[in-house]
Amino acid sequence: MRKVLCVEPVIFIYIFVYSLTSPLVQQFIYRRLWEEEYNSTFVSNSNDTYCEQNKSSPAYIKQKEVQEKASVFNMQLDLTGAVPSLIVAFVIVANGDRQGRKRSLVFPSVGALIADICLTVISYFSLSLSILFVVAFITGLFGGMATLLGGGFAFIADVCHDEKQKTTRIAVVDLIFGVVSGLAGLSSGYFLRGIGFTWTFLIASLLHVINIIYIIFFLEETVGVSEFQHEAPVSWKELLRETFSGVYVLFKTAPYKKRILIIVLLFTFMTYLFTMIGGSSLFTLYELDEPLCWNEVYIGYGAAVFTSVSLTSFLGVYLFSKCLKDIYIVFIGIFSYIGGMIMAAFAKTTLLMFLVRVPSLLCFMPIPVLRSMLSKVVLTGEQGAVFACIACLEVVTGSISLSVFNSLYAATVAWFSGFSFLLSAGLCLIPLAVLCWLLCTNWNGEDLALLVPEEVSSIESVDS
């Protein structure tokens, strides 16, 4: 049977299931905490959820307490899964240069399957929410989203030899991420209202089974691993040593200018990801609170609007890359995100909350462009190492960001729930300052295309 070199279906299914279940898990936690606080069933109808808006009412105070508890619980849950996934993502993706990319795709899919099966059981039998911490830790041992995306991007880098094609195809993956997230978010409300939590989690489990079958039996490996299959198996200690030595060599043997450029680009990627993940992660809790008081269907609509943001960001990358350097595309995307977050901080009506996505139409552009810029700097055999660094930073940055912003939201929701969005916009000044420094020192996009050929020629001259 002939296998294919198309990793996009794997990413499509995984992200769809992840985006379908993530808002449901938040709402599941919110409803359970609500029921514990009020000692009554959570009320939801076709128009809105029960939402007290009288600030002098005792119910309003309890409502804010539920918001704070849900925010802290989500933070603790994310941290529980982030710690093991940090190591696993780094090891698996970095070793993909020698042992193949499919491991970084199979492991997270198996972990997500286990998580959704556990969620099905917890929902069906109304088990304690504390079990979710065990589920999060087990899922983290399989790598999570960062491992799958790191392996997927390295897979694409292996297949694409043209730099513009690489940038476009990486942008396509981010387009898939956004579009599928929107579609899944839109359908999540109808899934919840139509069949409830239990059956939705069960359907998610079946989709992960399909994904695992595709990866194992239909996806072609891009890295030749035959020589490693005949070697004696190495211990975890040796594996970790080889992994970290590969990343160490990436920085140690590289020319000074290349080394600094990689560090600066990774820092820019990390700081922008920190602000974007932190700010956008609060939307669901913000929309459940007064004065918006959205129900599950409206929350789904809000998530679906991000489909247009992903599409316009992809079109922006595709069109701007024809006439602008990569660094200017990143600038435009960051300013787009700042505009959306400032507007979200003061959105107090349903219409205005939907319109928040308008200034954010290009906010996803910096992520694929920065990934592509990093991929262009390194050699073919270093793709796994650099994407392992990216995956590692995504886990660390995402976990810290969620912890910081959820804690901040819990502390400020009582007096100004939009403060976290303003902070997110303000922190974007950090990556903007770094990019301005790159421009002032003339380390622009043209240097990226020269660094790798120069290194190759220098290596060839040494060998001769």
C-alpha positions as CSV (number, residue, x, y, z in Angstrom):
1,M,0.0,0.0,0.0
2,R,1.4,3.3,-1.1
3,K,1.7,5.9,1.7
4,V,1.3,9.7,1.5
5,L,3.3,12.7,2.6
6,C,0.3,14.7,3.7
7,V,0.4,15.5,7.4
8,E,-2.3,18.2,7.3
9,P,-5.2,15.7,7.9
10,V,-3.5,14.6,11.2
11,I,-3.3,18.2,12.3
12,F,-6.9,18.9,11.1
13,I,-8.4,16.1,13.1
14,Y,-6.3,16.7,16.3
15,I,-7.0,20.4,16.3
16,F,-10.7,19.9,15.6
17,V,-11.1,17.6,18.6
18,Y,-9.0,19.8,20.8
19,S,-11.0,22.9,19.9
20,L,-14.2,21.0,20.3
21,T,-13.4,19.7,23.8
22,S,-11.5,22.6,25.3
23,P,-14.4,25.0,25.7
24,L,-16.6,22.1,26.8
25,V,-14.1,21.3,29.6
26,Q,-14.1,24.9,30.7
27,Q,-17.9,25.0,30.7
28,F,-18.0,21.5,32.4
29,I,-15.7,22.8,35.2
30,Y,-17.7,26.1,35.4
31,R,-21.0,24.3,35.7
32,R,-19.8,21.8,38.3
33,L,-18.3,24.6,40.5
34,W,-21.5,26.6,40.0
35,E,-23.6,23.7,41.2
36,E,-21.3,23.2,44.2
37,E,-21.5,26.9,45.1
38,Y,-25.3,27.3,44.6
39,N,-26.2,23.7,45.5
40,S,-28.6,23.7,42.5
41,T,-28.6,22.7,38.8
42,F,-26.9,25.1,36.4
43,V,-29.6,27.0,34.4
44,S,-29.3,27.5,30.7
45,N,-31.9,28.3,28.1
46,S,-32.0,29.2,24.4
47,N,-31.2,32.8,25.1
48,D,-28.7,33.1,27.9
49,T,-27.4,31.6,31.1
50,Y,-28.5,32.6,34.5
51,C,-26.4,35.6,35.2
52,E,-26.9,38.0,38.1
53,Q,-26.1,41.7,37.2
54,N,-27.2,43.4,40.4
55,K,-23.9,44.1,42.1
56,S,-25.5,44.5,45.5
57,S,-27.1,41.0,45.3
58,P,-25.5,38.1,47.3
59,A,-25.9,36.0,44.1
60,Y,-23.7,38.5,42.3
61,I,-20.9,37.9,44.9
62,K,-21.2,34.1,44.6
63,Q,-21.1,34.5,40.8
64,K,-17.8,36.3,41.0
65,E,-16.5,33.6,43.3
66,V,-17.4,31.0,40.8
67,Q,-15.5,33.0,38.1
68,E,-12.4,33.2,40.4
69,K,-12.6,29.5,41.3
70,A,-13.0,28.4,37.7
71,S,-10.1,30.6,36.6
72,V,-7.7,29.2,39.3
73,F,-8.8,25.6,38.6
74,N,-8.1,26.0,34.9
75,M,-4.7,27.4,35.8
76,Q,-3.8,24.5,38.1
77,L,-5.0,22.0,35.5
78,D,-2.9,23.5,32.7
79,L,0.2,23.5,34.9
80,T,-0.3,19.9,35.9
81,G,-0.2,18.8,32.2
82,A,2.5,21.3,31.2
83,V,5.3,20.0,33.4
84,P,5.6,16.5,31.9
85,S,4.8,17.6,28.3
86,L,7.7,20.0,28.4
87,I,10.3,17.3,28.6
88,V,8.4,14.9,26.3
89,A,7.9,17.4,23.6
90,F,11.6,18.4,23.6
91,V,12.9,14.9,23.5
92,I,10.5,13.4,20.9
93,V,10.6,16.4,18.5
94,A,14.4,16.9,18.7
95,N,15.1,13.2,18.1
96,G,12.9,13.3,15.0
97,D,15.9,14.1,13.0
98,R,17.2,10.6,13.6
99,Q,14.3,8.5,14.6
100,G,11.5,9.9,12.4
101,R,8.6,12.3,12.7
102,K,5.7,9.9,13.2
103,R,6.5,9.4,16.9
104,S,5.7,13.0,17.6
105,L,2.4,12.6,15.9
106,V,1.3,9.3,17.4
107,F,2.2,10.0,21.0
108,P,0.0,13.1,21.4
109,S,-2.9,11.5,19.6
110,V,-2.8,8.5,22.0
111,G,-2.6,10.9,25.0
112,A,-5.5,12.9,23.8
113,L,-7.5,9.6,23.2
114,I,-6.8,8.6,26.8
115,A,-7.9,12.1,28.1
116,D,-11.2,12.1,26.2
117,I,-12.0,8.6,27.3
118,C,-11.4,9.7,30.9
119,L,-13.6,12.8,30.4
120,T,-16.4,10.6,29.1
121,V,-16.2,8.5,32.2
122,I,-16.0,11.5,34.6
123,S,-19.0,13.1,32.9
124,Y,-21.1,10.0,32.8
125,F,-20.6,8.9,36.4
126,S,-20.3,12.5,37.8
127,L,-17.0,11.8,39.3
128,S,-14.9,14.3,41.2
129,L,-13.2,17.2,39.3
130,S,-10.0,16.3,41.1
131,I,-9.6,13.3,38.8
132,L,-9.0,15.9,36.0
133,F,-5.5,16.6,37.5
134,V,-4.5,12.9,37.0
135,V,-5.9,13.0,33.5
136,A,-3.9,16.2,32.7
137,F,-0.7,14.7,34.0
138,I,-1.1,11.4,32.0
139,T,-1.9,13.4,28.9
140,G,1.3,15.5,29.5
141,L,3.4,12.4,29.5
142,F,2.4,11.9,25.8
143,G,3.5,15.3,24.8
144,G,0.3,17.2,24.0
145,M,-0.3,19.8,21.4
146,A,3.2,21.2,21.3
147,T,4.7,17.8,20.4
148,L,2.2,17.2,17.6
149,L,2.7,20.7,16.1
150,G,6.5,20.5,16.5
151,G,6.5,17.2,14.7
152,G,4.1,18.4,12.0
153,F,6.1,21.5,11.2
154,A,9.3,19.5,11.1
155,F,7.6,17.0,8.8
156,I,6.6,19.9,6.5
157,A,10.2,21.3,6.6
158,D,11.5,17.9,5.5
159,V,9.1,17.8,2.5
160,C,9.5,21.4,1.3
161,H,12.8,22.4,-0.3
162,D,11.6,25.8,-1.6
163,E,11.7,28.6,1.0
164,K,8.5,30.3,-0.2
165,Q,6.7,27.0,-0.4
166,K,7.8,26.3,3.2
167,T,6.5,29.7,4.4
168,T,3.2,29.1,2.6
169,R,2.7,25.6,3.8
170,I,3.5,26.5,7.4
171,A,1.0,29.3,7.1
172,V,-1.5,26.7,5.8
173,V,-1.2,24.7,9.0
174,D,-1.9,27.9,11.0
175,L,-4.9,28.5,8.7
176,I,-6.1,25.0,9.5
177,F,-5.6,25.7,13.1
178,G,-7.7,28.8,13.0
179,V,-10.4,27.6,10.7
180,V,-10.9,24.3,12.4
181,S,-10.8,25.9,15.8
182,G,-13.6,28.2,14.7
183,L,-15.7,25.4,13.2
184,A,-15.2,23.2,16.3
185,G,-16.0,26.1,18.6
186,L,-19.2,26.8,16.7
187,S,-20.3,23.2,16.8
188,S,-19.3,22.7,20.4
189,G,-22.4,24.7,21.7
190,Y,-24.7,22.6,19.5
191,F,-23.0,19.4,20.5
192,L,-23.4,20.3,24.2
193,R,-27.0,21.3,23.8
194,G,-27.9,18.4,21.6
195,I,-26.1,15.4,23.1
196,G,-24.5,16.7,26.3
197,F,-20.9,16.4,27.6
198,T,-20.6,12.6,27.7
199,W,-21.5,11.8,24.1
200,T,-19.5,14.7,22.8
201,F,-16.4,13.4,24.6
202,L,-17.1,9.9,23.3
203,I,-17.2,11.2,19.7
204,A,-13.9,13.0,20.3
205,S,-12.4,9.7,21.3
206,L,-13.5,8.0,18.1
207,L,-12.0,10.8,16.0
208,H,-8.6,10.3,17.8
209,V,-8.8,6.6,16.9
210,I,-9.2,7.5,13.2
211,N,-6.2,9.8,13.5
212,I,-4.0,7.2,15.0
213,I,-4.9,4.7,12.3
214,Y,-4.1,7.3,9.6
215,I,-0.7,8.1,11.1
216,I,0.4,4.5,11.6
217,F,-0.9,2.9,8.3
218,F,-1.2,5.7,5.7
219,L,1.4,8.4,6.5
220,E,4.9,8.1,5.0
221,E,8.0,8.7,7.1
222,T,10.2,11.6,5.9
223,V,13.3,10.6,7.8
224,G,15.3,7.5,7.0
225,V,15.4,5.4,10.2
226,S,16.5,2.1,8.9
227,E,20.1,2.5,10.2
228,F,18.8,3.3,13.7
229,Q,16.4,0.3,13.8
230,H,19.4,-2.1,13.8
231,E,21.2,-0.4,16.6
232,A,20.9,-1.5,20.2
233,P,18.2,0.4,22.1
234,V,19.6,3.3,24.1
235,S,18.6,4.1,27.7
236,W,16.6,7.2,28.6
237,K,19.8,8.8,30.0
238,E,21.7,8.3,26.7
239,L,18.6,9.5,24.8
240,L,18.4,12.7,26.8
241,R,22.2,13.3,26.4
242,E,22.0,12.9,22.7
243,T,18.9,15.2,22.5
244,F,20.4,18.0,24.5
245,S,23.8,17.7,22.7
246,G,22.0,18.1,19.4
247,V,20.5,21.3,20.5
248,Y,23.7,22.4,22.1
249,V,25.6,21.8,18.8
250,L,23.0,23.9,17.0
251,F,24.0,26.9,19.0
252,K,27.7,26.0,19.7
253,T,28.9,25.4,16.1
254,A,26.8,28.1,14.5
255,P,28.4,31.4,13.5
256,Y,27.9,34.2,16.0
257,K,25.5,36.2,13.9
258,K,23.3,33.1,13.2
259,R,23.3,32.2,16.9
260,I,22.2,35.6,18.0
261,L,19.6,35.7,15.3
262,I,18.1,32.4,16.4
263,I,18.0,33.5,20.0
264,V,16.3,36.8,19.1
265,L,13.7,35.2,16.9
266,L,12.9,32.6,19.6
267,F,12.5,35.4,22.2
268,T,10.2,37.3,19.8
269,F,8.2,34.2,19.2
270,M,8.0,33.4,22.9
271,T,6.9,36.9,24.0
272,Y,4.2,37.3,21.4
273,L,2.9,33.8,22.1
274,F,2.8,34.7,25.8
275,T,0.6,37.7,25.2
276,M,-1.7,36.1,22.6
277,I,-2.3,32.9,24.5
278,G,-2.9,34.7,27.8
279,G,-5.3,37.2,26.4
280,S,-7.3,34.9,24.2
281,S,-7.6,32.2,26.8
282,L,-9.9,34.4,28.9
283,F,-12.5,34.9,26.4
284,T,-14.8,32.1,27.5
285,L,-14.9,33.2,31.2
286,Y,-15.2,36.8,30.1
287,E,-18.2,36.0,28.0
288,L,-19.9,33.9,30.7
289,D,-19.7,36.8,33.1
290,E,-22.0,39.8,33.2
291,P,-22.8,42.0,31.3
292,L,-22.5,39.6,28.3
293,C,-23.8,36.5,30.0
294,W,-23.4,34.3,27.0
295,N,-24.7,30.7,26.8
296,E,-22.9,27.8,25.2
297,V,-24.3,28.6,21.7
298,Y,-23.1,32.2,21.8
299,I,-19.7,31.1,23.0
300,G,-19.6,28.8,20.0
301,Y,-20.5,31.7,17.7
302,G,-17.7,33.7,19.2
303,A,-15.1,30.9,18.7
304,A,-16.4,30.5,15.1
305,V,-15.8,34.2,14.3
306,F,-12.1,33.4,14.7
307,T,-12.4,31.4,11.5
308,S,-12.4,34.7,9.6
309,V,-9.4,35.8,11.6
310,S,-7.4,32.7,10.6
311,L,-8.4,33.0,7.0
312,T,-7.5,36.7,6.7
313,S,-4.2,36.1,8.5
314,F,-3.4,33.4,6.0
315,L,-4.3,35.6,3.1
316,G,-2.3,38.3,4.7
317,V,0.8,36.1,4.8
318,Y,0.3,34.9,1.3
319,L,-0.1,38.4,-0.2
320,F,2.3,40.4,2.0
321,S,5.1,37.8,1.4
322,K,5.1,38.8,-2.2
323,C,5.9,42.4,-1.5
324,L,7.1,42.7,2.1
325,K,9.9,41.2,4.1
326,D,9.0,38.7,6.8
327,I,9.8,41.1,9.6
328,Y,7.3,43.7,8.4
329,I,4.5,41.0,8.2
330,V,5.2,40.3,11.9
331,F,4.9,44.0,12.7
332,I,1.5,44.2,11.0
333,G,0.2,41.1,12.9
334,I,1.3,42.4,16.3
335,F,-0.4,45.8,15.8
336,S,-3.6,43.9,14.7
337,Y,-3.6,41.9,17.9
338,I,-3.1,45.1,20.0
339,G,-6.1,46.7,18.4
340,G,-8.3,43.7,19.1
341,M,-7.3,43.4,22.8
342,I,-7.9,47.1,23.6
343,M,-11.3,46.8,22.0
344,A,-12.1,43.6,24.0
345,A,-11.2,45.3,27.3
346,F,-14.2,47.6,26.9
347,A,-16.6,45.3,25.1
348,K,-19.8,45.3,27.1
349,T,-22.4,44.3,24.5
350,T,-22.7,41.2,22.4
351,L,-22.3,43.1,19.1
352,L,-19.2,44.8,20.3
353,M,-17.7,41.5,21.5
354,F,-18.2,40.0,18.1
355,L,-16.7,43.1,16.4
356,V,-13.5,42.6,18.5
357,R,-12.4,40.2,15.8
358,V,-12.4,43.0,13.2
359,P,-9.2,44.8,14.3
360,S,-7.7,41.3,15.0
361,L,-8.1,40.1,11.4
362,L,-4.3,39.7,10.9
363,C,-3.2,38.8,14.5
364,F,-2.2,35.2,13.6
365,M,0.3,36.3,11.0
366,P,3.4,36.5,13.3
367,I,3.2,32.9,14.4
368,P,3.8,31.1,11.1
369,V,6.1,33.8,9.8
370,L,8.4,33.5,12.8
371,R,8.4,29.7,12.5
372,S,9.3,30.0,8.9
373,M,12.1,32.6,9.6
374,L,13.6,30.2,12.2
375,S,13.3,27.3,9.8
376,K,15.2,29.2,7.1
377,V,18.1,30.0,9.4
378,V,19.1,26.4,10.2
379,L,20.3,23.5,8.1
380,T,18.2,20.5,7.0
381,G,19.6,18.3,9.7
382,E,18.8,20.9,12.3
383,Q,15.1,21.2,11.7
384,G,14.2,18.8,14.5
385,A,16.4,20.7,16.9
386,V,15.0,24.1,16.2
387,F,11.3,22.9,16.1
388,A,12.0,21.1,19.4
389,C,13.1,24.4,20.8
390,I,9.9,26.0,19.5
391,A,7.8,23.2,20.9
392,C,9.5,23.5,24.3
393,L,9.0,27.3,24.3
394,E,5.4,26.8,23.4
395,V,4.8,24.6,26.4
396,V,6.7,26.8,28.8
397,T,5.2,30.0,27.4
398,G,1.7,28.7,27.2
399,S,1.7,27.3,30.7
400,I,3.2,30.4,32.3
401,S,0.9,32.6,30.2
402,L,-2.2,30.7,31.3
403,S,-1.1,30.7,34.9
404,V,-0.3,34.4,34.9
405,F,-3.4,35.6,33.1
406,N,-5.9,33.3,34.9
407,S,-4.5,34.4,38.2
408,L,-4.6,38.0,37.1
409,Y,-8.2,37.6,35.9
410,A,-9.2,36.0,39.2
411,A,-7.7,39.0,41.1
412,T,-9.2,41.7,38.9
413,V,-12.5,40.4,37.7
414,A,-14.4,42.0,40.6
415,W,-13.3,45.5,39.8
416,F,-12.4,45.5,36.0
417,S,-12.6,42.2,34.1
418,G,-11.1,43.8,31.0
419,F,-7.8,44.7,32.7
420,S,-6.1,41.4,31.5
421,F,-6.8,42.3,27.9
422,L,-5.2,45.7,28.3
423,L,-2.1,44.1,29.9
424,S,-1.9,41.6,27.0
425,A,-1.9,44.5,24.5
426,G,0.7,46.4,26.5
427,L,3.1,43.4,26.7
428,C,3.2,43.4,22.9
429,L,5.6,46.3,23.2
430,I,8.3,43.8,24.1
431,P,8.3,41.8,20.8
432,L,7.8,45.1,18.9
433,A,10.9,46.6,20.6
434,V,13.0,43.5,19.7
435,L,11.9,43.7,16.0
436,C,12.8,47.4,15.9
437,W,16.2,46.5,17.2
438,L,16.6,44.0,14.4
439,L,15.6,46.6,11.9
440,C,18.0,49.2,13.4
441,T,20.9,46.8,13.2
442,N,20.1,45.8,9.7
443,W,19.5,42.1,10.6
444,N,16.6,41.9,8.2
445,G,14.9,39.1,6.3
446,E,17.6,39.1,3.6
447,D,20.2,37.8,6.1
448,L,18.1,34.8,6.7
449,A,18.5,33.6,3.1
450,L,22.3,34.0,3.3
451,L,23.1,32.4,6.6
452,V,22.5,28.8,5.6
453,P,24.3,28.9,2.3
454,E,27.3,30.6,3.9
455,E,27.4,27.9,6.6
456,V,27.2,25.2,4.0
457,S,30.0,26.7,2.0
458,S,32.2,27.1,5.0
459,I,31.6,23.4,6.0
460,E,32.4,22.3,2.5
461,S,35.6,24.3,2.5
462,V,36.7,22.7,5.8
463,D,36.0,19.2,4.5
464,S,38.1,19.9,1.4
